[in-house]
Amino acid sequence: MAKKLAWGTIGTGSIAHAFAKGVLASKKGVLLAAGSRSQESADKFADQYGIPKRYGSYEALLADPEVQAVYVCTPHPMHAEWVIKAAEAGKHILCEKPMAVNYPQAMAMVQAAREHDVFLMEAFMYRCHPQTAKLVELIREKAIGEVKAIQAAFGFHAGFSPESRLYKNDYAGGGIMDVGCYPVSISRLIAGAALGRDFADPIEVQGFAHLGATGVDEYAIGMLRFEGDIVAQVATGVGLTFENTVRIFGSEGSIYLPTPWTADRSKGGVHKIIVSRGETKTISVRANRSAFSFEADMVASNLKQRQAPSPAMSWNDTLGNMRTLDRWRQAIGLQYGFEKWEAVKPVANRPLAVRKGGKMKYGRIEGVSKQVSRLIMGVDNQGTMTHAAVMFDDYFERGGNCFDTAHVYGGGNQERLLGQWVKNRGIREQVVILDKGAHTPYCTPEYLKSHCLESLERLQMDYVDILMAHRDNPEIPVGEFMDAYNELLRAGRLRAFGGSNWSLERIAAGNEYAKAKGLVGFAAVSNNFSLARMVRPVWDGCIAASDAESRAWLTRTQLPLMPWSSQARGFFVVGDPSYLKDESLATCWYSDDNFQRLARAKELAAIKGVDPINIALAYVLCQPFPTFPLIGPRSLAETAIAFRGLEVELTPDELRWLNLEG
């Protein structure tokens, strides 16, 4: 018999007891260690289940090389910290549901598992039970025709206590987080099976709830709409008992699950799936052990794949579930205290610091005393502090220190998010802020100055490191802009300045004016530059510097270029003549010559063992003039992919060949 998987528990609460019983009855696991925040609790738990090792801290358990896998069952807000630390310790992980308290946290946990190459699964034990597999089979076989509507509920009356974790806002209390995740997850599973997939994410989410005295949802109703107009009603609560069943209505019948969550704590049983299609048929699913036992064996059976197969929870399934829960909470106006802008901490609950062994490269911008990271984080697509903080923390930990934002982004929301994050982390003198103002139709020297002051107020800062006019206005003499920049410079509101979407001729004219007047000139320019030629401007007033003449000018002057859309907005990932879903991508980047560049990028990527997108970014980084490309990742996985471009070195011959010049 193969050696059994050695488990340790991070937490010794009631759910840990259920899981321990499940492992004892499993075929492929053994309980090796118990971890708690107190030695007394660890000893008591270990004695009850005959566990040989017991630790009075989670850190000590993770340091044990004989522990192969851990079950994280702390209170919800602690899941992210200990999953990430377990991944860093090289442990395989089963994390109690909900895996996180919001989508950004879950994203960080999945990325930690990916980068440390460990198994990770969210512990929805019902997803590992034979009843759920049979349900999916029936849906796929169209046992009731086409699925049209779903009703799913999980709620109980716990009895109000403001000190209970179920009612504490700072413990992510309330029905949605504790058990509402079940009806959401099964609705997504059923809708996915009906659509021929492992799961489906709703395209619309509505919600209603009663928020109690402690600010959590004591009971809540959600409405989900999926593709094909499949609709689901989900219900939950910790202050109200529901029927706790699942009903599925199809074009030719219905399915009823009296016990969908199959929470057999210590033993198996017989569960029924009732199918009505003209006549009623009862399908019995017999299990000889608990759902927790099946769950433990699901982990042990899929370690090599690092994820479990459907209907168990894959990484993307978990991320989709967390997004839906976030949307449900947003619909009812529920925010936890730790999600408020001034309270969001790093997900691993430790001080922010650059990781050892980072690959970041740095350069200099005239006037800026700090080194500037060669990859710049675009601050234009993070709508919440929870998302922004996870993205910014990760970028900083990878060695990134330069952030690009603008007065116009999000109506000022992006500047406020960035500024609050910098304040929360206490790192103003460790980061470089590139801000832009005076966007058309407000592109004048006066607006450049007023926008700068307003941006500083939003950022909660005294100065920005680099200021750029977001657009040029050729009707205004360039000297007037140079005077305005220098006025702000003398006032200490900036350290350097440049032009975004300014022609190189106007940049040169501005520097000539500055030289003649004894003023400071442009330190950088931010125009589009990428391996793919911008066929049409992405926005009105956009200027590219990818042509041979511009490259020659930049090489001659060595003026730093901070290019936006440096990876052609996804062209080197999804670019294909038949892919027309993204109209902007097709309009701005699709051309015969660009598809030739894409083909060459793919060819060179195969040789160098990277992705085409890494070749595209390396093309920008390896130019014979200083470049600081802007990247706009929306997920941590995208950030990680972008950073691989730093490791690719391209020769001058390869640069010319990629650009169809040789």
Secondary structure, 3 states (H helix, E strand, C coil): CCCCEEEEEECCCHHHHHHHHHHHCCCCEEEEEEECCCHHHHHHHHHHHCCCEEECCHHHHHCCCCCCEEEECCCHHHHHHHHHHHHHCCCEEEEECCCCCCHHHHHHHHHHHHHHCCCEEEECHHHHCHHHHHHHHHHHCCCCCCEEEEEEEEECECCCCCCCCCCCHHHCCCHHHHHHHHHHHHHHHHHHHHCCCCCCCCCEEEEEEEECCCCCEEEEEEEEECHHHCEEEEEEECECCCCCCEEEEECCEEEEECCCCCCCCCCCEEEEEEEECCCEEEEEEEECCCHHHHHHHHHHHCCCCCCCCCCCCCHHHHHHHHHHHHHHHHHHCCCCHHHCHHHCCCCCCCCCCCCCCCCCCEECCCCCCCCEECCEEECCCCCCHHHHHHHHHHHHHCCCCEEECCCCHHHHHHHHHHHHHHHHHCCHHHCEEEEEECCCCCCCHHHHHHHHHHHHHHHCCCCEEEEEECCCCCCCCHHHHHHHHHHHHHCCCEEEEEEECCCHHHHHHHHHHHHHHCCCCCCEEECECCCCCCCCCCCCCCCECCCHHHHHHHHHHCCCECCCCCCHHHHHHHCCCCCCCCHHHHHHHCCHHHHHHHHHHHHHHHHHCCCHHHHHHHHHHCCCCCECCEECCCCHHHHHHHHHHHHCCCCHHHHHHHCCCC
